[in-house]
Amino acid sequence: MLKKLAAFTLGSLVAAIPVAAQKRKITVMDFGYATVKKDVAAIFGTDQDIGKGIADQLITQLLNGGDYRLIERTNLDKLIAEQNLSNSDRADPATAAKIGGVLGVDAIIVGDITTFGNDDHHTGVGGGGGTWWGRGGVGAVGIDKHKAVVEVTARIVDVNTGEILAAVTGHGEAAKKGMSMGGGGSSGWWGGGGGGKVDFGSSNFQETIIGQAVKQAVTELATNLDTKAASLPPPSEKPRPAAPPLDGLVADASTPDIVVNVGSKNGVRVGDTLAVKHVDRVINDPVTGKPIHTVESMVGTLVVSSVDADSAVGKFTGSGTPKVGDRVKRATDN
């Protein structure tokens, strides 16, 4: 009877946990695209950060799926810029785990774009023929067959252990035919001139065959990631260790973005709330002369918006005015 009651009680507790609390809190790194960089430049006329474009599309798909909790991209973009990560670093699980730990997420998605090109053919008479990405050559007349192919791989990395929890792929392709005539040609297979920044979210891009192939690949990738969500161990099975006590100082207070001299190596993460306190006086031992007690007054709090190894930046709120040298502690510390 007791065993049945215990089992019933445990089951009831698990069922009572809000669904959102059982979902993994994740973010998505910009995808690496080093292996297709030459193809990208040939297609668009210049290098384009297709890794960021595809990551943004994947986030939208995952939000629609509702199987994960996603954090705001602004904090991740700022971290990537501050760390000056190379294209290949984006897909490194060790780098992802470190960044994910700073952001305070359970897992982080990294990936690579392995194919971003096409299989075009040009049949015609005279002139110089077409190039491999489907631009009609000078004087060429004939039929172009354009086929865009995009393939993406993604991995879910546990930020606590660096373990790869799941790996999935996404494939997309689209094709069309058209008459081409020489005299300069056109980039008709992707629908735009080179040189400018390509907006992956624009309707103009999404209506092109390369845009359609990207959408198919990302949709398949998101579907496969959603399928894996149910099989992932819940975050509660791998609890984070308690944050160590924090004792830092305000390093710069000249703007609303307060800089403190403690960072990720001290356990500070994006989203942490830190208390800012002013030292009113220090009481010394009358015998030894050593400090034995500090009298402090609360100045306010700051919510950390970005972190590096030795410093953090946060937005300040409070009735006081923070000054360089004010003490910084966790809001939960005494």
N, C-alpha and C positions, 0 to 999 in steps of 0.2 A: 504493500500500500504506500509506504514512504517513498519507494523508488518511483512509483507511478506519479506520485504527487510532485517529486523533485523534477521529473522529466517534463511534467505538464507546466510547472512554474518556469523552468528554463525556456521552454518553447514559447511560452507566453511573453517572456521578457524579450526574446529575439524578435518576435512578431511585432512587439510594441515599439521597437526602434524605428524612427522615421526612415523612410526609404532613402531620402537624400543623404542621411548620415551614413548609410551603408555604401554609398557610391564612392569610388576613388576620386580624390581631388587631383586633377591633372593640369598640365599645360603642354603646349606643342612647340617644340623647337623649330626654327626655320630649317627646311630640309636641305641637305647637302646636294650639290649638283656638279661637283668637280668633273665627273666622268662624261658629262654632256655639255660642258662649257663651250667647247668649239662649235657644237651644233647650235647652241642657243645664239651665239654671236652671228653665225651664218644665217640663221632664220630671221632674226630681228635687226641685223645690221650692227649691233653692238651688244655687249654683255648686259644681261638683265638678271635681276635676282629672282629667278623663278622659284627658288626654294622658299622665299617668304610668301610669294603669291599662292603657292600650293598649300602652305601651312595655314594661311588665312582662310582658304576655301575649306580645308579640312575642319578647322574650328567651327565654322558655320554648320557643317554637316553634323558634327558631333553634338553641337548644341541642340539641333533639331531632333537627334536621336534620343537625347535625354538619359543616356546610360552612364554619363560621367558628370562630375562637377568641374567646370573649367574656370581658371582664374583669369583676371584681366591681363590682356596681352601687353599693356603699356609697361608693366614692371619687367617682363621678360625682355622686351625690346631694349629697354634701358640697360639691363644687365649684359646683354649680348654686345651692345655698343661699348660699354665700359670695359668688358673683358677683351674686346677686339678679337673675337673668335674668327678663325679662318673658316673657309667653306667646309673643309674636312672635319674640323672640330665639332661642327653642328651635329654630326651623326655619331659622335663618340659617346658610348654609354657612361664612361667615367666622368666626362665633362658634364653630361646631362644630370647625373646623380648629384654632383656638387652644386650645380645651379638650382636644381629642384629642391635641394635641402635648404638653400638660402631663401627660396620663394615660399617654403613651407607647404609644398604639395606632397601627395603620397606617391605619385608616379609622374614620369615625364615621357612624352612621345618624341622619338627621334626617327629620322629616316633619310633615305637617299632617293633621288630621281635617277633611275638607271637607264631610261630611254626617253628621249625627247627629240623626235625627228620624224622622218617619213620614208616612204618607199615610192617615190614619184617616177613616172615614166613620161617621156615626150616622144611622140611619133610625128614626123613632119618632113618637109621637103626644103632643101636649101638652107642657107644661113649657118649660124654657128651652133644650132641646137640649144637645148635647155640645160641648165645647171641642175645639180642633184636636188636642190630644194624647190625646183619647179618654176623658175623664172625663164620665160622664153628668151632664147638668145637673139642676137641681132640678125634680122632678116629671116628668122625662122617662122614657118607657118605650119600649124598642125594641131593635134589634139593633146592636151595635157591631162594626165590622170594623177591627181594628188591624193595621197593617203597619209594622214598624220597618226603617229603612234606615241603613246605616253605610258610609261610604266614606273610605278613608285613602290618602294618598300618602307615599312614602318615597324618600329619596335617599341614596346612599352617597358620602361626601365623603372625598377623600384629604387627610389632615391635613398633609402636606408641601407640597402645592401649592394646596389649596382647590378642586381640580378635582372636579366632580361625575362620578363614575365610572359611575353607573347610576341610573335612576329607574324606580320601579314603583308599581303601585296595588293596592288590595285592596277588594273590594266584598262586602257581605253584607246579607241581608234575611231577615226572618221575619214570619209573619202568623198571626192567629187570629181567630175570631169568638166572640161571646158575648152573652148577654142582659144588658142593663143596666137598672136602675131608678133613678129620681131619689131626691132626699132627701140629697144630699151627694156622691154619686158615688164612684168609686174610681179609683185609678191602675192599673187592672188590666193595662194593656198593658206596663208594665215591672215591676209586681209589688211595689211598696213605697211607703211614705209618704215625703214629702219631708223635708228638714231634716238627716238624718243622713249620715254619710260612707258612700259606696257602695264596697263591696269587690268589685272586678272578679274576684277569684279565688274568691269564694264560690260554692257550688253554688246558693244562692238566686238570685243575680244571673244566673248562667249558664243557669238554667232559664227565665228570662223571655225574651220575644221580642227585647227590645233586647240582652240578653246573648247570645242566639243569633246575632243579626246581627253583633255585635262579634266573636264567635268566628269566624264565616265570613269576615269581612273580614280579620282578622289571619292566619288560616290561608292565605288566598289571597296576602296580602302576603308572608308568610314563604316560601311556595312560590316566588313570583316572585323573591325575593331569593336563595334557594338556587340557582335557575336561573342567575342572574347571576354566582354565585361563580366558576364555572369559567372565565368569560370575562374576569375581572379580572386585570390584570397582577400578578404576584407581588410582594410587598414588596421582595424583593431587587433588583428592577429600579430602585427609587428609594430607595437607601440614605440613611439620615439622616446628616448631617454629624457628625463626632466632637464630643462634648460639650466645651465649653471648660473650661480649668482653673478650679477653684473655690476661693475663699479667703473664707470667711465666719466669723462668730462666733456662739456660743450667746447668744441674746437673753433666754431665760427657761428656767429649769430647776427651777421650783418644783413641777412635776408630772411624771409619767412621759411626758407628751406634750411633748417638747422643742421649743422654738421657736428657729429660726435666722434670721439677717438676710439670707438669700439666697433668691431665689424663681425664678419662671418666666423672668424676664428675664435671669437668670444661667444659664439652661439646666437648672434643677432640675425634675425630673418626679416624679410619683407613682410609687412603687416603687423609686426610686434609693436606694442604700445610701451613707451619708455617714460618714466617719471623724471622730470627735471626739478632739482632741488637746489636752493641757494644755501650756502654755509653761512649761518649768522655768527656763530662763534665756536671756538674749539676750547674745550676744558682740559687743562693739563694736570697731571699728577703733581701735587705740591712737593712730593719728595724727589721723584725722579725727573720731573719736568716733561715727561712724555705725554702725548695726547691720550686721554682715556675716554673722552666722549665728545661727540659733535652735535651741536644744536642746528637743525636745518628747518627751512620753511619751504613749503611747496610752491613752485613757480608755475607749473603746468605740465602738460604731457605732449609727446610727439609720437606720431604714427610713422613708422619707418617705411619709406617709399623705394629706397634703393640701398644696396649693401655691397661693399667689396671686403677684402680680407681685413683691413685695419680701420675702416671707417664706415659710417652709415649716415644717411640723409633722411630727414623726416619733416612733416608738416607740424608746426607747433600750434597748440591751442591752450589758453589759460589766461588768468587775470594778471599774472606777472609778466616781467620782461626778461627773457633768458639772456645770460651774459657768458662770455668766454670764461671757463673755469668752473661754472656751475656743475654740480654732480649729476650723473645720469645713472638711473637704476631701472630695473624692470618694474613695471607698475604693480606686479604681484609680489615683489620683494619687500620685506619690512625695512 
